[in-house]
Amino acid sequence: MQATWVVVADCHRAAIYTVPRGMARLRQVCELCESRTSMDRDGGRSGVREARIPDKAATPAEQQAHGFAVHVALQVEDARLDGRFDQLILVAAPTFLACLRESLSQAARDAVVGEIGKNFVGAQRETLQEQVLRVL
């Protein structure tokens, strides 16, 4: 099914929603938690960038956030390869949004049709939906 996927994330958790063509309602696809990842690395599978070794100035929290961004990017890449979406909207606070964008494969970045630089993790679905509809 061709649809728009909406990735709503912070450095600890992410929710992925779909907006199927012709529908305005968000439907949750999955939820990811950072505690289940512990710096996942997949050897650069399918163009997803392997977690770089952060420079010495990076804090453990920044390293953990980067690892989680890579984990989310791998989930997005698997879905892209399976043809589960054709457009992507990223929603995250600006710092994590940059990390997430950097972790996506080039093909996934090409599918990005909009970004919302604000943390909506934990927001009510109606609030999120209103913001997403502005992007679509």
VENMO-V870704 format. One record per residue. N is the residue number from 1. RES is the residue in three letters. PSI is psi in degrees with one decimal (* if undefined). OMEGA is omega in radians with two decimals (NA if undefined). Layout:
[[N	RES	PSI	OMEGA] [N	RES	PSI	OMEGA]]
This chain:
[[1	MET	128.4	3.08] [2	GLN	130.3	-3.07] [3	ALA	171.5	3.00] [4	THR	131.0	3.04] [5	TRP	142.9	3.11] [6	VAL	116.8	3.12] [7	VAL	115.4	-3.13] [8	VAL	115.3	-2.98] [9	ALA	155.2	2.85] [10	ASP	-170.4	-3.03] [11	CYS	0.0	-3.11] [12	HIS	-26.4	-3.11] [13	ARG	160.0	3.14] [14	ALA	147.0	3.01] [15	ALA	137.2	3.12] [16	ILE	128.6	-3.14] [17	TYR	159.3	3.01] [18	THR	147.5	3.02] [19	VAL	90.5	-3.14] [20	PRO	149.8	3.13] [21	ARG	134.5	3.10] [22	GLY	0.7	3.14] [23	MET	143.7	3.14] [24	ALA	-8.3	-3.06] [25	ARG	133.7	3.05] [26	LEU	139.7	3.07] [27	ARG	124.8	-3.09] [28	GLN	133.1	3.12] [29	VAL	-48.2	-3.14] [30	CYS	170.0	3.10] [31	GLU	137.1	-3.14] [32	LEU	143.0	3.10] [33	CYS	139.4	-3.12] [34	GLU	-30.7	-3.10] [35	SER	-19.8	3.13] [36	ARG	-3.8	-2.99] [37	THR	-44.5	-3.06] [38	SER	65.9	3.07] [39	MET	53.1	3.11] [40	ASP	139.4	3.06] [41	ARG	136.1	-3.05] [42	ASP	22.5	3.10] [43	GLY	26.5	3.09] [44	GLY	28.4	-3.11] [45	ARG	130.2	3.00] [46	SER	34.5	3.07] [47	GLY	-6.5	3.07] [48	VAL	133.7	-3.07] [49	ARG	127.6	3.09] [50	GLU	145.4	-3.13] [51	ALA	119.8	3.09] [52	ARG	153.3	3.02] [53	ILE	112.3	-3.10] [54	PRO	152.7	3.12] [55	ASP	167.5	-3.04] [56	LYS	-21.1	-3.12] [57	ALA	-15.1	-3.10] [58	ALA	134.9	3.11] [59	THR	163.2	3.06] [60	PRO	-36.1	3.12] [61	ALA	-40.0	3.10] [62	GLU	-39.0	3.10] [63	GLN	-42.4	3.14] [64	GLN	-41.9	3.11] [65	ALA	-41.7	3.12] [66	HIS	-42.2	3.10] [67	GLY	-39.6	3.12] [68	PHE	-38.0	3.09] [69	ALA	-39.8	3.10] [70	VAL	-41.2	3.11] [71	HIS	-45.7	3.12] [72	VAL	-43.1	3.14] [73	ALA	-36.5	3.10] [74	LEU	-39.8	3.10] [75	GLN	-42.3	3.12] [76	VAL	-42.5	-3.12] [77	GLU	-42.4	3.09] [78	ASP	-43.1	3.14] [79	ALA	-38.6	3.11] [80	ARG	-45.5	3.13] [81	LEU	-31.7	3.10] [82	ASP	-5.4	3.13] [83	GLY	27.7	-3.10] [84	ARG	-10.6	3.05] [85	PHE	157.7	3.03] [86	ASP	-13.0	3.06] [87	GLN	152.1	-3.06] [88	LEU	136.8	3.03] [89	ILE	129.6	3.13] [90	LEU	133.0	-3.14] [91	VAL	115.0	3.13] [92	ALA	161.8	3.03] [93	ALA	149.3	-3.01] [94	PRO	-43.7	-3.11] [95	THR	-46.4	-3.14] [96	PHE	-32.3	3.09] [97	LEU	-44.0	3.11] [98	ALA	-42.3	3.13] [99	CYS	-42.5	3.14] [100	LEU	-46.8	3.14] [101	ARG	-43.8	-3.14] [102	GLU	-29.9	-3.09] [103	SER	-18.5	-3.11] [104	LEU	151.2	3.01] [105	SER	162.7	3.11] [106	GLN	-39.7	-3.14] [107	ALA	-39.7	3.10] [108	ALA	-39.8	3.10] [109	ARG	-34.3	3.10] [110	ASP	-24.1	3.14] [111	ALA	-11.1	-3.11] [112	VAL	120.2	3.13] [113	VAL	-7.5	3.12] [114	GLY	156.9	3.10] [115	GLU	144.7	3.05] [116	ILE	112.1	-3.08] [117	GLY	61.6	-3.13] [118	LYS	147.3	-3.13] [119	ASN	109.9	3.10] [120	PHE	11.3	3.06] [121	VAL	127.4	-3.12] [122	GLY	-5.8	3.11] [123	ALA	157.0	3.08] [124	GLN	144.8	-3.08] [125	ARG	-36.5	-3.13] [126	GLU	-39.5	3.11] [127	THR	-45.9	3.11] [128	LEU	-45.3	-3.12] [129	GLN	-41.2	3.12] [130	GLU	-42.8	3.13] [131	GLN	-41.9	-3.13] [132	VAL	-40.5	3.14] [133	LEU	-28.7	3.08] [134	ARG	-31.8	-3.14] [135	VAL	-38.3	-3.13] [136	LEU	*	NA]]
